[in-house]
Amino acid sequence: MKRHKNLTFRKTENTILFRANVFNKINVIELFDNFELALKPWEFTADRVCNIDEPGVSTVVQAPNIVAQLGTKEVV
């Protein structure tokens, strides 16, 4: 970094997990089909199923620091 004054460390914007993954009708149907297949053999009751949106489960993917040119607006 001392040699290349035109480079800097940048932190990209964090991405919400469902936006990072493709969220469309086909994937949602596949998700519920897999969910049904997973529950069917064991016959779980409703009180045994956990909600993924519980506190403590992060849905944000932490972005790493990257090296980019100084003065660029958008870092991919």
C-alpha positions in Angstrom: 0.0 0.0 0.0 3.0 2.3 0.6 4.2 1.8 -3.0 0.8 2.2 -4.7 -0.8 5.5 -3.5 -3.7 5.1 -5.9 -5.0 1.9 -4.0 -7.0 1.8 -0.8 -8.9 -0.7 1.3 -12.6 -0.4 0.8 -15.5 -2.1 2.6 -18.3 -3.2 0.3 -21.9 -2.9 1.4 -23.4 -5.7 3.4 -26.0 -7.8 1.6 -29.2 -9.2 3.1 -29.1 -12.9 2.7 -32.4 -13.3 0.8 -31.2 -10.7 -1.7 -27.9 -12.5 -2.1 -29.7 -15.7 -3.1 -32.1 -15.8 -6.0 -35.6 -15.4 -4.6 -38.2 -16.4 -7.1 -41.3 -18.6 -7.4 -39.4 -21.8 -8.5 -37.0 -21.6 -5.5 -39.8 -20.9 -3.0 -41.7 -23.9 -4.3 -38.6 -26.1 -4.1 -38.0 -24.9 -0.5 -41.5 -25.9 0.6 -41.3 -29.2 -1.2 -38.0 -30.0 0.6 -39.4 -28.8 3.9 -42.4 -31.1 3.5 -40.1 -34.0 2.6 -38.0 -33.3 5.7 -41.0 -33.2 8.1 -43.0 -36.1 6.7 -41.0 -39.1 7.9 -40.8 -37.9 11.6 -44.3 -36.3 11.8 -43.1 -33.3 13.8 -45.8 -31.2 15.6 -46.0 -27.5 15.2 -44.3 -26.8 18.6 -41.1 -28.7 17.3 -40.6 -26.4 14.3 -38.4 -23.3 14.8 -38.6 -20.0 13.0 -35.4 -19.0 11.2 -36.1 -15.3 12.0 -35.5 -15.7 15.7 -33.2 -13.1 17.4 -29.6 -14.2 17.3 -29.8 -15.6 13.7 -28.2 -13.1 11.4 -29.6 -12.7 7.9 -26.9 -10.2 6.8 -23.8 -11.5 5.0 -20.7 -9.6 6.2 -18.7 -8.2 3.3 -14.9 -8.5 3.3 -12.5 -5.6 2.8 -11.1 -5.4 -0.7 -8.4 -3.4 -2.5 -9.7 -0.8 -5.0 -8.5 2.2 -6.8 -8.8 5.5 -5.1 -11.6 7.6 -6.3 -13.9 4.9 -7.7 -17.5 5.2 -6.7 -18.7 1.7 -7.1 -16.8 -1.4 -5.9 -18.0 -4.8 -7.1 
